[in-house]
Amino acid sequence: MTTVYNDRIKLLTEPKTILHAQTLKNVQGIKDQMMQLERNYTDEMIIKAKEQTAEAARAKDMVSRFRLYETKILNDETL
């Protein structure tokens, strides 16, 4: 069984003809492109997550400032 499996691997990985060799190169090229796209996508998602985190921090700061301002107004009205 192992021999059959190893023979199949050889058939798939060892080029028999120029066309087969070119096909294997094309497949490897496509795999490389897909890996690059995945890396780019991951990097893009990390950048977007950082931007959203910064935006959330700004929003939180604005809410805090508004609450302080609101408290100050209420205190001024009370006095």
C-alpha positions as CSV (number, residue, x, y, z in Angstrom):
1,M,0.0,0.0,0.0
2,T,2.8,2.4,0.9
3,T,4.5,1.7,-2.5
4,V,1.3,2.6,-4.4
5,Y,1.0,5.8,-2.4
6,N,4.7,6.7,-3.0
7,D,4.3,5.9,-6.7
8,R,1.3,8.3,-6.9
9,I,3.3,11.0,-5.1
10,K,6.1,10.6,-7.7
11,L,3.6,10.7,-10.5
12,L,2.2,14.0,-9.2
13,T,5.5,15.6,-8.3
14,E,8.0,14.5,-10.8
15,P,7.6,16.0,-14.3
16,K,7.4,13.5,-17.1
17,T,7.1,15.9,-20.0
18,I,7.8,19.6,-20.6
19,L,4.1,20.2,-20.5
20,H,3.8,18.4,-17.1
21,A,6.8,20.4,-15.8
22,Q,5.2,23.7,-16.9
23,T,1.9,22.7,-15.3
24,L,3.6,22.0,-12.0
25,K,5.3,25.4,-12.2
26,N,2.0,27.0,-12.9
27,V,0.4,25.3,-10.0
28,Q,3.2,26.4,-7.7
29,G,2.9,29.9,-9.1
30,I,-0.8,30.0,-8.3
31,K,-0.2,28.6,-4.8
32,D,2.4,31.4,-4.3
33,Q,0.0,34.0,-5.5
34,M,-2.8,32.7,-3.2
35,M,-0.4,32.8,-0.2
36,Q,0.6,36.4,-1.1
37,L,-3.1,37.4,-1.4
38,E,-3.8,35.8,2.0
39,R,-0.9,37.7,3.6
40,N,-2.1,40.9,2.0
41,Y,-5.6,40.3,3.2
42,T,-4.4,39.5,6.7
43,D,-2.3,42.7,6.8
44,E,-5.2,44.7,5.5
45,M,-7.5,43.2,8.2
46,I,-4.9,44.1,10.9
47,I,-4.7,47.7,9.7
48,K,-8.5,48.0,9.7
49,A,-8.7,46.5,13.2
50,K,-6.2,49.1,14.4
51,E,-8.1,51.9,12.7
52,Q,-11.4,50.7,14.3
53,T,-9.7,50.5,17.7
54,A,-8.4,54.0,17.4
55,E,-11.9,55.2,16.3
56,A,-13.5,53.4,19.3
57,A,-10.9,55.1,21.6
58,R,-11.8,58.5,20.1
59,A,-15.5,57.9,20.6
60,K,-15.0,56.7,24.2
61,D,-13.0,59.9,24.8
62,M,-15.7,62.1,23.3
63,V,-18.3,60.4,25.5
64,S,-16.2,60.9,28.6
65,R,-15.8,64.6,27.8
66,F,-19.5,65.0,27.1
67,R,-20.3,63.4,30.5
68,L,-17.8,65.7,32.3
69,Y,-19.3,68.7,30.5
70,E,-22.8,67.5,31.3
71,T,-21.9,67.1,35.0
72,K,-20.3,70.5,35.0
73,I,-23.4,72.1,33.6
74,L,-25.6,70.3,36.2
75,N,-23.3,71.4,39.0
76,D,-23.4,75.0,37.7
77,E,-27.1,75.0,37.5
78,T,-27.4,73.6,41.1
79,L,-25.2,76.4,42.4
